[in-house]
Amino acid sequence: MELFQQVATIEEVRQFIQENELAFVYISREDCSVCHAVRPQVQAILENYPRIQSIQVDADQIPEVAGDFTVFSVPALLLFVDGKEMIREARFVNMENLDRQFKVIVENY
């Protein structure tokens, strides 16, 4: 199942974060093998949290995303709650920990 909506501009990313109470941003690069391995695992977790809206940003197509969100390594996984960053994971992600963090935020929101 394809959960990640693709965006083409940094403005779309900013707008997505502002318009969604629970906004998940997956920042990756096309040539990143870790990004491709982590993505389906993250999608599987997100299926359990339908309230979290998600997008994928290709840092090669939107290079401003690295500066705007202080991303030094991909994949970068960012969860915003009411526009405020609450979760940040990068590169090698512990999926059980990510799932726990999502659960806590969704249950307490």
N, C-alpha and C positions, 0 to 999 in steps of 0.2 A: 504494500500500500504506500502510495506517495503522499507524505504528509507535508513536506517542505514546499512552500510556495517560493518561486524564484523571483528575485528582485533585480532591477537593472541600474538603479541609481542610489546614491547615498540619501537623497531626499525620500525615496520610498522606504528605506530602512528607518529613518527618523520618524516618518509618518506612521509606519507600522507599530513602532514602539509606543508612540503617543496614543494611538487609537485602540490598542489592546491592553486590557488590564493585566493579563499574564502573557507576555511576549517573549518567545524564545528565538534567539538568533544564532544560527549555525554558520560560522565563518570558515570557509575552506578555500583550497586552491585545486585546480584541475589536475595538476601533476603530483598531488599529495596522496601517497598510498595509505597513510594512516587515516586521512580524511575519509577515504572510500571505505575503509574497514570499520570505522567508528560510526559512520552515518546510519547503517541499518540497525545497529544496536540502539542508538539514540531514538530512532523512529519507533522501534518496538516498545521502548519505555514510554514514549509520548502517547502511544495508543491508549495507555491506561489513564491519561490525563487530558481528556477532550477539552477542558477549559483553557489549556495552554495552547495558544496560537503560535505557529512556527513559520519561519522563513529561512532560506539558505542564501548566503551571500558569497559570491566568488570574489575573493580578494584580488585576483588578477584582473577582473573586469571592473571592479570598483575599488581601486587602490586607496581611496580616501578612508575606507572603513578601518584600515589598520591605525591610522592616526586618530580618527574620531573615537575609537573604542580601545585605544592603547593595546593593540594586539601585536605580539611579537612572534607568536607561534600558532600554527594551525594544525588541526582544527581548534577553533575557539568556540566554546559553548557559553552563551550568555542568556540568563533569564532575567527579565525586567518585570517588576511588579509596580504598576501605576507609574511607569516611566523611570523607575529607580532600579539600578542593577543590584540584584540580590544573589545571583549565583554566577560564578565564573570558573570554568574548567578549561584546560588546554592540553593539547597533544595526547598524552596517554591518560585516559579517563577511567576511573573506577566506576563501572556502571551501577553496581549495587549502591554505592555512595550517592551517585547522581539520582537514582530512583528514590532513595530516602529523602534527599533534599527536596525533590519535587513534591513528594508526599507531604512533607511538613508544610511547605508553602501553600499547597492547594487546600489542605485541611484547615489551615489557620487564616486563609484569606476570606 
